[in-house]
Amino acid sequence: MRNCASCGGELVRVRRTFRERIIYHAVLKCKECGRREARDQWFLFLFGTKSRCPRCGSFRVEKLRGVDHIDPMYKNPLSYIQKFFGAKVHWCPFCRLQFYDLRKKIPTPKRSAPAAAGATDMAKSDE
């Protein structure tokens, strides 16, 4: 069951208007606060400014140096047209799909060093 991002309440599907049927796959409403959330249609990944997985819609894709012959390739004419124009190979770690995309991927935030490692160094220096 999905939860609301603002209050944590339960989300339920609601009836979509004609316009929403074209744009959204589903519209969800929180039972507690009444906030509405929408899920995009599958084909809207083509119109975004950042690279997105064509199968699952995730923005957390990685850029590969070359084609991996184990994972499946997205076989869409648009993907191969992008390859012709010099697109890089992207890979989705969730559905393991490779695809060509001209757009940039969303940068992932750099992780800092774990705090536990610093605490053990302090304990060793006290001895």
C-alpha angles and dihedrals in degrees: 000000000000122000131214115260093221105041105008093240125144118279120219130186117256133194114276126224120235091263092048091052090062096046105031134051091203139357117212128193129199114240093213109039100018094233114155124221126188134207115213125237116260096247096055091083086082094065101048127106096228130058114268134180110258093212106044101012095234119156091204097093127145130220116237128207092223144349116296109218094206101059118065122260122228103247104206125132090230090057092052091047088056089050088055089055092052103269120168124237114259126193131203112215093201101056095016093232124152121209141162117247133171094200124092121254121241108263114247116227115252114247118232124225114282115266092224091066090057092049093055091049090054092050091051093050092054092059 
